[in-house]
Amino acid sequence: MHAEIVRLSLHHVDIKIVSGDRMHVLQWRRNLLWDEVLLDGSRQAAIHGLWGRENV
């Protein structure tokens, strides 16, 4: 398994994960009032509000 950061900015983090012949993209997005985590473009987790956002 190999992982590398392909984008790192204030509100976006994209990580490419390669395992054998399969590749996945893990994405974290911070918006004004919510955070979300996506795997291959599909939302896996989200949290809304200003408190507890780091728990996602």
All heavy atoms as atom14 arrays in JSON, in Angstrom:
{
  "sequence": "MHAEIVRLSLHHVDIKIVSGDRMHVLQWRRNLLWDEVLLDGSRQAAIHGLWGRENV",
  "atom14_mask": [
    [1, 1, 1, 1, 1, 1, 1, 1, 0, 0, 0, 0, 0, 0],
    [1, 1, 1, 1, 1, 1, 1, 1, 1, 1, 0, 0, 0, 0],
    [1, 1, 1, 1, 1, 0, 0, 0, 0, 0, 0, 0, 0, 0],
    [1, 1, 1, 1, 1, 1, 1, 1, 1, 0, 0, 0, 0, 0],
    [1, 1, 1, 1, 1, 1, 1, 1, 0, 0, 0, 0, 0, 0],
    [1, 1, 1, 1, 1, 1, 1, 0, 0, 0, 0, 0, 0, 0],
    [1, 1, 1, 1, 1, 1, 1, 1, 1, 1, 1, 0, 0, 0],
    [1, 1, 1, 1, 1, 1, 1, 1, 0, 0, 0, 0, 0, 0],
    [1, 1, 1, 1, 1, 1, 0, 0, 0, 0, 0, 0, 0, 0],
    [1, 1, 1, 1, 1, 1, 1, 1, 0, 0, 0, 0, 0, 0],
    [1, 1, 1, 1, 1, 1, 1, 1, 1, 1, 0, 0, 0, 0],
    [1, 1, 1, 1, 1, 1, 1, 1, 1, 1, 0, 0, 0, 0],
    [1, 1, 1, 1, 1, 1, 1, 0, 0, 0, 0, 0, 0, 0],
    [1, 1, 1, 1, 1, 1, 1, 1, 0, 0, 0, 0, 0, 0],
    [1, 1, 1, 1, 1, 1, 1, 1, 0, 0, 0, 0, 0, 0],
    [1, 1, 1, 1, 1, 1, 1, 1, 1, 0, 0, 0, 0, 0],
    [1, 1, 1, 1, 1, 1, 1, 1, 0, 0, 0, 0, 0, 0],
    [1, 1, 1, 1, 1, 1, 1, 0, 0, 0, 0, 0, 0, 0],
    [1, 1, 1, 1, 1, 1, 0, 0, 0, 0, 0, 0, 0, 0],
    [1, 1, 1, 1, 0, 0, 0, 0, 0, 0, 0, 0, 0, 0],
    [1, 1, 1, 1, 1, 1, 1, 1, 0, 0, 0, 0, 0, 0],
    [1, 1, 1, 1, 1, 1, 1, 1, 1, 1, 1, 0, 0, 0],
    [1, 1, 1, 1, 1, 1, 1, 1, 0, 0, 0, 0, 0, 0],
    [1, 1, 1, 1, 1, 1, 1, 1, 1, 1, 0, 0, 0, 0],
    [1, 1, 1, 1, 1, 1, 1, 0, 0, 0, 0, 0, 0, 0],
    [1, 1, 1, 1, 1, 1, 1, 1, 0, 0, 0, 0, 0, 0],
    [1, 1, 1, 1, 1, 1, 1, 1, 1, 0, 0, 0, 0, 0],
    [1, 1, 1, 1, 1, 1, 1, 1, 1, 1, 1, 1, 1, 1],
    [1, 1, 1, 1, 1, 1, 1, 1, 1, 1, 1, 0, 0, 0],
    [1, 1, 1, 1, 1, 1, 1, 1, 1, 1, 1, 0, 0, 0],
    [1, 1, 1, 1, 1, 1, 1, 1, 0, 0, 0, 0, 0, 0],
    [1, 1, 1, 1, 1, 1, 1, 1, 0, 0, 0, 0, 0, 0],
    [1, 1, 1, 1, 1, 1, 1, 1, 0, 0, 0, 0, 0, 0],
    [1, 1, 1, 1, 1, 1, 1, 1, 1, 1, 1, 1, 1, 1],
    [1, 1, 1, 1, 1, 1, 1, 1, 0, 0, 0, 0, 0, 0],
    [1, 1, 1, 1, 1, 1, 1, 1, 1, 0, 0, 0, 0, 0],
    [1, 1, 1, 1, 1, 1, 1, 0, 0, 0, 0, 0, 0, 0],
    [1, 1, 1, 1, 1, 1, 1, 1, 0, 0, 0, 0, 0, 0],
    [1, 1, 1, 1, 1, 1, 1, 1, 0, 0, 0, 0, 0, 0],
    [1, 1, 1, 1, 1, 1, 1, 1, 0, 0, 0, 0, 0, 0],
    [1, 1, 1, 1, 0, 0, 0, 0, 0, 0, 0, 0, 0, 0],
    [1, 1, 1, 1, 1, 1, 0, 0, 0, 0, 0, 0, 0, 0],
    [1, 1, 1, 1, 1, 1, 1, 1, 1, 1, 1, 0, 0, 0],
    [1, 1, 1, 1, 1, 1, 1, 1, 1, 0, 0, 0, 0, 0],
    [1, 1, 1, 1, 1, 0, 0, 0, 0, 0, 0, 0, 0, 0],
    [1, 1, 1, 1, 1, 0, 0, 0, 0, 0, 0, 0, 0, 0],
    [1, 1, 1, 1, 1, 1, 1, 1, 0, 0, 0, 0, 0, 0],
    [1, 1, 1, 1, 1, 1, 1, 1, 1, 1, 0, 0, 0, 0],
    [1, 1, 1, 1, 0, 0, 0, 0, 0, 0, 0, 0, 0, 0],
    [1, 1, 1, 1, 1, 1, 1, 1, 0, 0, 0, 0, 0, 0],
    [1, 1, 1, 1, 1, 1, 1, 1, 1, 1, 1, 1, 1, 1],
    [1, 1, 1, 1, 0, 0, 0, 0, 0, 0, 0, 0, 0, 0],
    [1, 1, 1, 1, 1, 1, 1, 1, 1, 1, 1, 0, 0, 0],
    [1, 1, 1, 1, 1, 1, 1, 1, 1, 0, 0, 0, 0, 0],
    [1, 1, 1, 1, 1, 1, 1, 1, 0, 0, 0, 0, 0, 0],
    [1, 1, 1, 1, 1, 1, 1, 0, 0, 0, 0, 0, 0, 0]
  ],
  "atom14_positions": [
    [[0.84, -1.17, 0.0], [0.0, 0.0, 0.0], [0.89, 1.23, 0.0], [1.89, 1.28, 0.7], [-0.92, -0.01, 1.22], [-1.87, 1.16, 1.21], [-3.0, 1.21, 2.6], [-4.09, -0.09, 2.15], [0.0, 0.0, 0.0], [0.0, 0.0, 0.0], [0.0, 0.0, 0.0], [0.0, 0.0, 0.0], [0.0, 0.0, 0.0], [0.0, 0.0, 0.0]],
    [[0.48, 2.22, -0.79], [1.24, 3.46, -0.92], [0.25, 4.61, -0.9], [-0.8, 4.54, -1.53], [2.03, 3.45, -2.23], [2.7, 4.73, -2.53], [3.85, 5.12, -1.89], [2.4, 5.73, -3.39], [4.23, 6.31, -2.36], [3.35, 6.69, -3.27], [0.0, 0.0, 0.0], [0.0, 0.0, 0.0], [0.0, 0.0, 0.0], [0.0, 0.0, 0.0]],
    [[0.56, 5.67, -0.17], [-0.3, 6.85, -0.11], [0.55, 8.09, -0.3], [1.69, 8.15, 0.15], [-1.03, 6.91, 1.22], [0.0, 0.0, 0.0], [0.0, 0.0, 0.0], [0.0, 0.0, 0.0], [0.0, 0.0, 0.0], [0.0, 0.0, 0.0], [0.0, 0.0, 0.0], [0.0, 0.0, 0.0], [0.0, 0.0, 0.0], [0.0, 0.0, 0.0]],
    [[-0.04, 9.08, -0.99], [0.66, 10.35, -1.15], [-0.36, 11.48, -1.21], [-1.48, 11.31, -1.7], [1.52, 10.36, -2.41], [0.77, 10.3, -3.71], [1.68, 10.31, -4.91], [2.2, 9.24, -5.25], [1.87, 11.4, -5.49], [0.0, 0.0, 0.0], [0.0, 0.0, 0.0], [0.0, 0.0, 0.0], [0.0, 0.0, 0.0], [0.0, 0.0, 0.0]],
    [[0.03, 12.61, -0.67], [-0.82, 13.8, -0.7], [-0.69, 14.43, -2.09], [0.43, 14.71, -2.54], [-0.42, 14.8, 0.39], [-0.65, 14.19, 1.77], [-1.18, 16.1, 0.23], [-0.18, 15.04, 2.92], [0.0, 0.0, 0.0], [0.0, 0.0, 0.0], [0.0, 0.0, 0.0], [0.0, 0.0, 0.0], [0.0, 0.0, 0.0], [0.0, 0.0, 0.0]],
    [[-1.81, 14.63, -2.76], [-1.77, 15.23, -4.08], [-2.24, 16.68, -4.07], [-1.95, 17.43, -4.99], [-2.57, 14.41, -5.12], [-1.91, 13.09, -5.37], [-4.01, 14.21, -4.68], [0.0, 0.0, 0.0], [0.0, 0.0, 0.0], [0.0, 0.0, 0.0], [0.0, 0.0, 0.0], [0.0, 0.0, 0.0], [0.0, 0.0, 0.0], [0.0, 0.0, 0.0]],
    [[-2.99, 17.08, -3.04], [-3.36, 18.49, -2.88], [-3.48, 18.79, -1.39], [-4.1, 18.05, -0.65], [-4.68, 18.8, -3.57], [-5.11, 20.24, -3.34], [-6.18, 20.76, -4.23], [-7.41, 20.01, -4.19], [-8.54, 20.45, -4.73], [-8.57, 21.62, -5.34], [-9.62, 19.72, -4.67], [0.0, 0.0, 0.0], [0.0, 0.0, 0.0], [0.0, 0.0, 0.0]],
    [[-2.88, 19.9, -0.99], [-2.9, 20.32, 0.4], [-3.1, 21.83, 0.4], [-2.24, 22.58, -0.04], [-1.59, 19.95, 1.1], [-1.46, 20.31, 2.57], [-2.52, 19.61, 3.39], [-0.08, 19.94, 3.07], [0.0, 0.0, 0.0], [0.0, 0.0, 0.0], [0.0, 0.0, 0.0], [0.0, 0.0, 0.0], [0.0, 0.0, 0.0], [0.0, 0.0, 0.0]],
    [[-4.27, 22.26, 0.85], [-4.55, 23.69, 0.94], [-5.34, 23.95, 2.22], [-5.59, 23.03, 3.0], [-5.33, 24.17, -0.29], [-6.63, 23.62, -0.31], [0.0, 0.0, 0.0], [0.0, 0.0, 0.0], [0.0, 0.0, 0.0], [0.0, 0.0, 0.0], [0.0, 0.0, 0.0], [0.0, 0.0, 0.0], [0.0, 0.0, 0.0], [0.0, 0.0, 0.0]],
    [[-5.75, 25.17, 2.42], [-6.43, 25.56, 3.65], [-7.73, 24.8, 3.86], [-8.05, 24.41, 4.97], [-6.69, 27.07, 3.63], [-7.27, 27.67, 4.91], [-6.34, 27.44, 6.09], [-7.53, 29.15, 4.7], [0.0, 0.0, 0.0], [0.0, 0.0, 0.0], [0.0, 0.0, 0.0], [0.0, 0.0, 0.0], [0.0, 0.0, 0.0], [0.0, 0.0, 0.0]],
    [[-8.49, 24.54, 2.79], [-9.81, 23.91, 2.92], [-9.92, 22.58, 2.18], [-11.02, 22.01, 2.13], [-10.89, 24.86, 2.41], [-10.97, 26.13, 3.18], [-11.56, 26.2, 4.42], [-10.5, 27.37, 2.93], [-11.48, 27.44, 4.88], [-10.83, 28.17, 3.98], [0.0, 0.0, 0.0], [0.0, 0.0, 0.0], [0.0, 0.0, 0.0], [0.0, 0.0, 0.0]],
    [[-8.84, 22.09, 1.61], [-8.88, 20.85, 0.84], [-7.64, 20.01, 1.12], [-6.54, 20.53, 1.14], [-8.89, 21.13, -0.67], [-10.06, 21.92, -1.13], [-10.06, 23.29, -1.16], [-11.27, 21.53, -1.57], [-11.21, 23.7, -1.62], [-11.98, 22.66, -1.87], [0.0, 0.0, 0.0], [0.0, 0.0, 0.0], [0.0, 0.0, 0.0], [0.0, 0.0, 0.0]],
    [[-7.86, 18.72, 1.29], [-6.75, 17.76, 1.35], [-7.18, 16.56, 0.51], [-8.25, 16.01, 0.7], [-6.45, 17.29, 2.8], [-5.37, 16.22, 2.78], [-6.04, 18.46, 3.68], [0.0, 0.0, 0.0], [0.0, 0.0, 0.0], [0.0, 0.0, 0.0], [0.0, 0.0, 0.0], [0.0, 0.0, 0.0], [0.0, 0.0, 0.0], [0.0, 0.0, 0.0]],
    [[-6.36, 16.2, -0.47], [-6.6, 15.03, -1.32], [-5.43, 14.07, -1.16], [-4.27, 14.47, -1.28], [-6.72, 15.42, -2.79], [-7.93, 16.28, -3.08], [-8.8, 16.41, -2.19], [-8.02, 16.81, -4.19], [0.0, 0.0, 0.0], [0.0, 0.0, 0.0], [0.0, 0.0, 0.0], [0.0, 0.0, 0.0], [0.0, 0.0, 0.0], [0.0, 0.0, 0.0]],
    [[-5.75, 12.81, -0.87], [-4.73, 11.79, -0.68], [-5.01, 10.65, -1.65], [-6.13, 10.12, -1.68], [-4.74, 11.25, 0.76], [-4.48, 12.41, 1.74], [-3.71, 10.15, 0.94], [-4.71, 12.05, 3.19], [0.0, 0.0, 0.0], [0.0, 0.0, 0.0], [0.0, 0.0, 0.0], [0.0, 0.0, 0.0], [0.0, 0.0, 0.0], [0.0, 0.0, 0.0]],
    [[-4.02, 10.3, -2.44], [-4.12, 9.16, -3.37], [-3.59, 7.93, -2.66], [-2.49, 7.94, -2.12], [-3.34, 9.44, -4.64], [-3.4, 8.3, -5.65], [-2.73, 8.67, -6.96], [-1.25, 8.63, -6.81], [-0.52, 8.78, -8.08], [0.0, 0.0, 0.0], [0.0, 0.0, 0.0], [0.0, 0.0, 0.0], [0.0, 0.0, 0.0], [0.0, 0.0, 0.0]],
    [[-4.4, 6.86, -2.66], [-4.03, 5.61, -2.01], [-3.99, 4.52, -3.07], [-4.97, 4.29, -3.77], [-5.05, 5.23, -0.91], [-5.15, 6.36, 0.11], [-4.67, 3.92, -0.25], [-6.32, 6.24, 1.05], [0.0, 0.0, 0.0], [0.0, 0.0, 0.0], [0.0, 0.0, 0.0], [0.0, 0.0, 0.0], [0.0, 0.0, 0.0], [0.0, 0.0, 0.0]],
    [[-2.84, 3.86, -3.19], [-2.67, 2.78, -4.16], [-2.38, 1.49, -3.39], [-1.46, 1.43, -2.58], [-1.52, 3.07, -5.14], [-1.33, 1.93, -6.12], [-1.76, 4.38, -5.88], [0.0, 0.0, 0.0], [0.0, 0.0, 0.0], [0.0, 0.0, 0.0], [0.0, 0.0, 0.0], [0.0, 0.0, 0.0], [0.0, 0.0, 0.0], [0.0, 0.0, 0.0]],
    [[-3.22, 0.48, -3.64], [-3.05, -0.82, -3.01], [-3.1, -1.88, -4.11], [-4.17, -2.17, -4.65], [-4.16, -1.06, -1.98], [-4.02, -2.34, -1.42], [0.0, 0.0, 0.0], [0.0, 0.0, 0.0], [0.0, 0.0, 0.0], [0.0, 0.0, 0.0], [0.0, 0.0, 0.0], [0.0, 0.0, 0.0], [0.0, 0.0, 0.0], [0.0, 0.0, 0.0]],
    [[-1.94, -2.41, -4.45], [-1.88, -3.38, -5.55], [-2.22, -2.69, -6.86], [-1.58, -1.73, -7.25], [0.0, 0.0, 0.0], [0.0, 0.0, 0.0], [0.0, 0.0, 0.0], [0.0, 0.0, 0.0], [0.0, 0.0, 0.0], [0.0, 0.0, 0.0], [0.0, 0.0, 0.0], [0.0, 0.0, 0.0], [0.0, 0.0, 0.0], [0.0, 0.0, 0.0]],
    [[-3.26, -3.17, -7.53], [-3.66, -2.57, -8.8], [-4.88, -1.64, -8.63], [-5.43, -1.18, -9.62], [-3.98, -3.66, -9.82], [-5.11, -4.57, -9.37], [-5.43, -4.56, -8.17], [-5.65, -5.3, -10.22], [0.0, 0.0, 0.0], [0.0, 0.0, 0.0], [0.0, 0.0, 0.0], [0.0, 0.0, 0.0], [0.0, 0.0, 0.0], [0.0, 0.0, 0.0]],
    [[-5.27, -1.34, -7.4], [-6.42, -0.48, -7.13], [-5.95, 0.88, -6.61], [-5.02, 0.96, -5.82], [-7.35, -1.13, -6.12], [-7.88, -2.46, -6.62], [-8.78, -3.12, -5.64], [-9.99, -2.3, -5.49], [-10.9, -2.5, -4.56], [-10.75, -3.47, -3.69], [-11.96, -1.74, -4.49], [0.0, 0.0, 0.0], [0.0, 0.0, 0.0], [0.0, 0.0, 0.0]],
    [[-6.64, 1.94, -7.07], [-6.33, 3.3, -6.62], [-7.6, 3.94, -6.08], [-8.68, 3.78, -6.66], [-5.79, 4.15, -7.75], [-5.38, 5.54, -7.29], [-4.95, 6.66, -8.63], [-6.55, 7.15, -9.17], [0.0, 0.0, 0.0], [0.0, 0.0, 0.0], [0.0, 0.0, 0.0], [0.0, 0.0, 0.0], [0.0, 0.0, 0.0], [0.0, 0.0, 0.0]],
    [[-7.47, 4.66, -4.97], [-8.59, 5.38, -4.36], [-8.13, 6.79, -4.03], [-6.94, 7.04, -3.84], [-9.05, 4.7, -3.07], [-9.47, 3.29, -3.28], [-10.69, 2.95, -3.83], [-8.85, 2.13, -3.01], [-10.79, 1.64, -3.89], [-9.68, 1.12, -3.4], [0.0, 0.0, 0.0], [0.0, 0.0, 0.0], [0.0, 0.0, 0.0], [0.0, 0.0, 0.0]],
    [[-9.1, 7.71, -3.95], [-8.8, 9.08, -3.57], [-9.62, 9.41, -2.32], [-10.85, 9.29, -2.32], [-9.13, 10.08, -4.7], [-8.88, 11.5, -4.25], [-8.31, 9.76, -5.94], [0.0, 0.0, 0.0], [0.0, 0.0, 0.0], [0.0, 0.0, 0.0], [0.0, 0.0, 0.0], [0.0, 0.0, 0.0], [0.0, 0.0, 0.0], [0.0, 0.0, 0.0]],
    [[-8.93, 9.78, -1.25], [-9.55, 10.21, -0.01], [-9.49, 11.73, 0.03], [-8.42, 12.31, -0.14], [-8.81, 9.6, 1.18], [-9.35, 9.92, 2.56], [-10.74, 9.31, 2.74], [-8.4, 9.39, 3.62], [0.0, 0.0, 0.0], [0.0, 0.0, 0.0], [0.0, 0.0, 0.0], [0.0, 0.0, 0.0], [0.0, 0.0, 0.0], [0.0, 0.0, 0.0]],
    [[-10.65, 12.38, 0.22], [-10.71, 13.83, 0.19], [-11.33, 14.36, 1.48], [-12.29, 13.79, 1.99], [-11.57, 14.3, -0.98], [-11.04, 13.85, -2.32], [-12.05, 14.1, -3.42], [-13.14, 13.57, -3.38], [-11.66, 14.93, -4.37], [0.0, 0.0, 0.0], [0.0, 0.0, 0.0], [0.0, 0.0, 0.0], [0.0, 0.0, 0.0], [0.0, 0.0, 0.0]],
    [[-10.78, 15.46, 1.99], [-11.34, 16.17, 3.13], [-11.64, 17.58, 2.66], [-10.82, 18.21, 2.01], [-10.34, 16.19, 4.27], [-10.73, 17.1, 5.41], [-11.61, 16.81, 6.4], [-10.24, 18.41, 5.65], [-11.71, 17.88, 7.26], [-10.88, 18.88, 6.81], [-9.35, 19.25, 5.0], [-10.64, 20.14, 7.34], [-9.11, 20.5, 5.52], [-9.74, 20.93, 6.68]],
    [[-12.85, 18.05, 2.97], [-13.27, 19.39, 2.57], [-13.79, 20.14, 3.78], [-14.59, 19.62, 4.54], [-14.39, 19.33, 1.52], [-13.99, 18.63, 0.24], [-13.02, 19.49, -0.54], [-12.65, 18.89, -1.8], [-11.53, 18.25, -2.03], [-10.66, 18.08, -1.05], [-11.25, 17.76, -3.21], [0.0, 0.0, 0.0], [0.0, 0.0, 0.0], [0.0, 0.0, 0.0]],
    [[-13.34, 21.37, 3.95], [-13.86, 22.24, 5.01], [-14.6, 23.39, 4.33], [-14.03, 24.13, 3.54], [-12.74, 22.79, 5.87], [-13.26, 23.87, 6.83], [-12.39, 24.06, 8.0], [-12.79, 23.08, 9.0], [-12.3, 23.03, 10.21], [-11.39, 23.89, 10.6], [-12.71, 22.12, 11.06], [0.0, 0.0, 0.0], [0.0, 0.0, 0.0], [0.0, 0.0, 0.0]],
    [[-15.87, 23.49, 4.62], [-16.7, 24.58, 4.12], [-17.0, 25.52, 5.28], [-16.52, 25.32, 6.39], [-17.99, 24.01, 3.52], [-17.7, 23.12, 2.33], [-17.23, 23.58, 1.31], [-17.92, 21.83, 2.49], [0.0, 0.0, 0.0], [0.0, 0.0, 0.0], [0.0, 0.0, 0.0], [0.0, 0.0, 0.0], [0.0, 0.0, 0.0], [0.0, 0.0, 0.0]],
    [[-17.79, 26.53, 5.05], [-18.04, 27.53, 6.09], [-18.64, 26.91, 7.35], [-18.19, 27.18, 8.46], [-18.96, 28.63, 5.55], [-19.25, 29.78, 6.51], [-17.97, 30.49, 6.91], [-20.24, 30.74, 5.89], [0.0, 0.0, 0.0], [0.0, 0.0, 0.0], [0.0, 0.0, 0.0], [0.0, 0.0, 0.0], [0.0, 0.0, 0.0], [0.0, 0.0, 0.0]],
    [[-19.65, 26.06, 7.2], [-20.33, 25.5, 8.37], [-20.33, 23.98, 8.44], [-21.04, 23.4, 9.25], [-21.79, 26.0, 8.4], [-21.95, 27.51, 8.61], [-23.41, 27.9, 8.49], [-21.38, 27.94, 9.95], [0.0, 0.0, 0.0], [0.0, 0.0, 0.0], [0.0, 0.0, 0.0], [0.0, 0.0, 0.0], [0.0, 0.0, 0.0], [0.0, 0.0, 0.0]],
    [[-19.57, 23.31, 7.58], [-19.53, 21.86, 7.66], [-18.21, 21.33, 7.11], [-17.54, 21.97, 6.33], [-20.71, 21.21, 6.94], [-20.66, 21.24, 5.46], [-20.14, 20.29, 4.63], [-21.14, 22.27, 4.58], [-20.26, 20.66, 3.32], [-20.88, 21.87, 3.26], [-21.76, 23.48, 4.79], [-21.21, 22.65, 2.16], [-22.1, 24.26, 3.7], [-21.82, 23.83, 2.41]],
    [[-17.85, 20.14, 7.57], [-16.71, 19.39, 7.06], [-17.24, 18.09, 6.47], [-18.25, 17.58, 6.93], [-15.73, 19.02, 8.17], [-14.94, 20.21, 8.69], [-15.17, 21.33, 8.22], [-14.12, 20.0, 9.59], [0.0, 0.0, 0.0], [0.0, 0.0, 0.0], [0.0, 0.0, 0.0], [0.0, 0.0, 0.0], [0.0, 0.0, 0.0], [0.0, 0.0, 0.0]],
    [[-16.54, 17.58, 5.47], [-16.94, 16.29, 4.92], [-15.72, 15.51, 4.47], [-14.69, 16.08, 4.13], [-17.94, 16.44, 3.78], [-17.44, 17.19, 2.58], [-18.5, 17.39, 1.52], [-19.57, 16.77, 1.61], [-18.26, 18.17, 0.6], [0.0, 0.0, 0.0], [0.0, 0.0, 0.0], [0.0, 0.0, 0.0], [0.0, 0.0, 0.0], [0.0, 0.0, 0.0]],
    [[-15.85, 14.2, 4.51], [-14.81, 13.27, 4.06], [-15.41, 12.45, 2.93], [-16.5, 11.9, 3.06], [-14.34, 12.35, 5.21], [-13.34, 11.33, 4.69], [-13.73, 13.17, 6.33], [0.0, 0.0, 0.0], [0.0, 0.0, 0.0], [0.0, 0.0, 0.0], [0.0, 0.0, 0.0], [0.0, 0.0, 0.0], [0.0, 0.0, 0.0], [0.0, 0.0, 0.0]],
    [[-14.69, 12.39, 1.8], [-15.16, 11.64, 0.64], [-14.14, 10.58, 0.27], [-12.94, 10.8, 0.4], [-15.36, 12.58, -0.55], [-16.33, 13.73, -0.35], [-15.57, 15.01, -0.17], [-17.27, 13.83, -1.49], [0.0, 0.0, 0.0], [0.0, 0.0, 0.0], [0.0, 0.0, 0.0], [0.0, 0.0, 0.0], [0.0, 0.0, 0.0], [0.0, 0.0, 0.0]],
    [[-14.62, 9.45, -0.18], [-13.77, 8.39, -0.7], [-14.22, 8.12, -2.12], [-15.38, 7.76, -2.35], [-13.87, 7.12, 0.14], [-13.03, 5.94, -0.33], [-11.54, 6.29, -0.27], [-13.32, 4.71, 0.48], [0.0, 0.0, 0.0], [0.0, 0.0, 0.0], [0.0, 0.0, 0.0], [0.0, 0.0, 0.0], [0.0, 0.0, 0.0], [0.0, 0.0, 0.0]],
    [[-13.35, 8.35, -3.07], [-13.65, 8.2, -4.5], [-14.88, 9.03, -4.89], [-15.72, 8.61, -5.68], [-13.87, 6.74, -4.87], [-12.6, 5.92, -4.69], [-11.5, 6.5, -4.77], [-12.71, 4.71, -4.45], [0.0, 0.0, 0.0], [0.0, 0.0, 0.0], [0.0, 0.0, 0.0], [0.0, 0.0, 0.0], [0.0, 0.0, 0.0], [0.0, 0.0, 0.0]],
    [[-15.01, 10.23, -4.3], [-16.08, 11.14, -4.64], [-17.4, 10.89, -3.93], [-18.35, 11.63, -4.09], [0.0, 0.0, 0.0], [0.0, 0.0, 0.0], [0.0, 0.0, 0.0], [0.0, 0.0, 0.0], [0.0, 0.0, 0.0], [0.0, 0.0, 0.0], [0.0, 0.0, 0.0], [0.0, 0.0, 0.0], [0.0, 0.0, 0.0], [0.0, 0.0, 0.0]],
    [[-17.48, 9.87, -3.1], [-18.71, 9.53, -2.38], [-18.56, 9.92, -0.91], [-17.57, 9.53, -0.27], [-18.98, 8.03, -2.5], [-20.11, 7.66, -1.78], [0.0, 0.0, 0.0], [0.0, 0.0, 0.0], [0.0, 0.0, 0.0], [0.0, 0.0, 0.0], [0.0, 0.0, 0.0], [0.0, 0.0, 0.0], [0.0, 0.0, 0.0], [0.0, 0.0, 0.0]],
    [[-19.51, 10.68, -0.39], [-19.42, 11.15, 0.99], [-19.46, 9.99, 1.97], [-20.33, 9.14, 1.94], [-20.58, 12.1, 1.3], [-20.49, 12.66, 2.71], [-21.68, 13.47, 3.08], [-21.61, 14.76, 2.4], [-22.52, 15.69, 2.55], [-23.57, 15.49, 3.3], [-22.39, 16.83, 1.93], [0.0, 0.0, 0.0], [0.0, 0.0, 0.0], [0.0, 0.0, 0.0]],
    [[-18.46, 9.96, 2.87], [-18.37, 8.93, 3.89], [-18.77, 9.45, 5.26], [-19.3, 8.7, 6.08], [-16.94, 8.38, 3.96], [-16.46, 7.8, 2.65], [-17.28, 6.62, 2.21], [-17.51, 5.69, 2.98], [-17.76, 6.65, 0.98], [0.0, 0.0, 0.0], [0.0, 0.0, 0.0], [0.0, 0.0, 0.0], [0.0, 0.0, 0.0], [0.0, 0.0, 0.0]],
    [[-18.48, 10.72, 5.53], [-18.81, 11.32, 6.82], [-18.94, 12.83, 6.63], [-18.31, 13.42, 5.76], [-17.73, 11.02, 7.84], [0.0, 0.0, 0.0], [0.0, 0.0, 0.0], [0.0, 0.0, 0.0], [0.0, 0.0, 0.0], [0.0, 0.0, 0.0], [0.0, 0.0, 0.0], [0.0, 0.0, 0.0], [0.0, 0.0, 0.0], [0.0, 0.0, 0.0]],
    [[-19.8, 13.43, 7.45], [-19.97, 14.88, 7.42], [-20.39, 15.34, 8.81], [-21.01, 14.59, 9.56], [-21.02, 15.28, 6.39], [0.0, 0.0, 0.0], [0.0, 0.0, 0.0], [0.0, 0.0, 0.0], [0.0, 0.0, 0.0], [0.0, 0.0, 0.0], [0.0, 0.0, 0.0], [0.0, 0.0, 0.0], [0.0, 0.0, 0.0], [0.0, 0.0, 0.0]],
    [[-20.03, 16.56, 9.13], [-20.45, 17.15, 10.39], [-20.79, 18.61, 10.12], [-20.11, 19.28, 9.34], [-19.37, 16.99, 11.48], [-19.94, 17.37, 12.84], [-18.14, 17.78, 11.17], [-19.16, 16.83, 14.0], [0.0, 0.0, 0.0], [0.0, 0.0, 0.0], [0.0, 0.0, 0.0], [0.0, 0.0, 0.0], [0.0, 0.0, 0.0], [0.0, 0.0, 0.0]],
    [[-21.87, 19.06, 10.73], [-22.35, 20.43, 10.52], [-22.24, 21.22, 11.82], [-22.29, 20.65, 12.91], [-23.81, 20.4, 10.06], [-24.0, 19.66, 8.79], [-23.85, 20.25, 7.55], [-24.29, 18.37, 8.54], [-24.05, 19.34, 6.62], [-24.32, 18.2, 7.19], [0.0, 0.0, 0.0], [0.0, 0.0, 0.0], [0.0, 0.0, 0.0], [0.0, 0.0, 0.0]],
    [[-22.1, 22.51, 11.72], [-22.0, 23.37, 12.88], [-20.58, 23.85, 13.1], [-19.66, 23.52, 12.35], [0.0, 0.0, 0.0], [0.0, 0.0, 0.0], [0.0, 0.0, 0.0], [0.0, 0.0, 0.0], [0.0, 0.0, 0.0], [0.0, 0.0, 0.0], [0.0, 0.0, 0.0], [0.0, 0.0, 0.0], [0.0, 0.0, 0.0], [0.0, 0.0, 0.0]],
    [[-20.41, 24.61, 14.15], [-19.1, 25.18, 14.44], [-18.32, 24.4, 15.49], [-17.11, 24.54, 15.58], [-19.27, 26.63, 14.92], [-19.88, 27.58, 13.89], [-20.1, 28.95, 14.52], [-19.0, 27.7, 12.67], [0.0, 0.0, 0.0], [0.0, 0.0, 0.0], [0.0, 0.0, 0.0], [0.0, 0.0, 0.0], [0.0, 0.0, 0.0], [0.0, 0.0, 0.0]],
    [[-18.99, 23.58, 16.31], [-18.31, 22.86, 17.37], [-18.26, 21.37, 17.04], [-19.19, 20.8, 16.51], [-19.04, 23.07, 18.69], [-18.92, 24.49, 19.13], [-17.91, 25.03, 19.86], [-19.81, 25.56, 18.82], [-18.12, 26.38, 20.04], [-19.28, 26.73, 19.39], [-21.0, 25.66, 18.11], [-19.9, 27.95, 19.3], [-21.61, 26.87, 18.0], [-21.07, 28.02, 18.6]],
    [[-17.14, 20.73, 17.37], [-16.98, 19.3, 17.16], [-16.62, 18.93, 15.74], [-16.7, 17.78, 15.36], [0.0, 0.0, 0.0], [0.0, 0.0, 0.0], [0.0, 0.0, 0.0], [0.0, 0.0, 0.0], [0.0, 0.0, 0.0], [0.0, 0.0, 0.0], [0.0, 0.0, 0.0], [0.0, 0.0, 0.0], [0.0, 0.0, 0.0], [0.0, 0.0, 0.0]],
    [[-16.2, 19.9, 14.93], [-15.9, 19.61, 13.52], [-14.71, 18.69, 13.37], [-14.61, 17.96, 12.4], [-15.67, 20.92, 12.77], [-16.93, 21.74, 12.66], [-16.66, 23.07, 12.08], [-16.3, 22.96, 10.68], [-16.18, 24.0, 9.88], [-16.4, 25.21, 10.32], [-15.85, 23.83, 8.63], [0.0, 0.0, 0.0], [0.0, 0.0, 0.0], [0.0, 0.0, 0.0]],
    [[-13.78, 18.71, 14.31], [-12.6, 17.87, 14.21], [-12.92, 16.4, 14.48], [-12.12, 15.53, 14.24], [-11.51, 18.35, 15.18], [-10.79, 19.6, 14.69], [-11.64, 20.87, 14.77], [-12.57, 20.92, 15.59], [-11.36, 21.8, 14.01], [0.0, 0.0, 0.0], [0.0, 0.0, 0.0], [0.0, 0.0, 0.0], [0.0, 0.0, 0.0], [0.0, 0.0, 0.0]],
    [[-14.11, 16.1, 14.96], [-14.51, 14.72, 15.23], [-14.81, 13.93, 13.97], [-14.88, 12.71, 14.02], [-15.72, 14.68, 16.16], [-15.41, 15.23, 17.52], [-14.28, 15.17, 17.98], [-16.42, 15.79, 18.16], [0.0, 0.0, 0.0], [0.0, 0.0, 0.0], [0.0, 0.0, 0.0], [0.0, 0.0, 0.0], [0.0, 0.0, 0.0], [0.0, 0.0, 0.0]],
    [[-15.04, 14.6, 12.85], [-15.38, 13.9, 11.62], [-14.22, 13.05, 11.18], [-14.34, 12.0, 10.67], [-15.83, 14.87, 10.51], [-14.65, 15.69, 10.01], [-16.5, 14.15, 9.38], [0.0, 0.0, 0.0], [0.0, 0.0, 0.0], [0.0, 0.0, 0.0], [0.0, 0.0, 0.0], [0.0, 0.0, 0.0], [0.0, 0.0, 0.0], [0.0, 0.0, 0.0]]
  ]
}
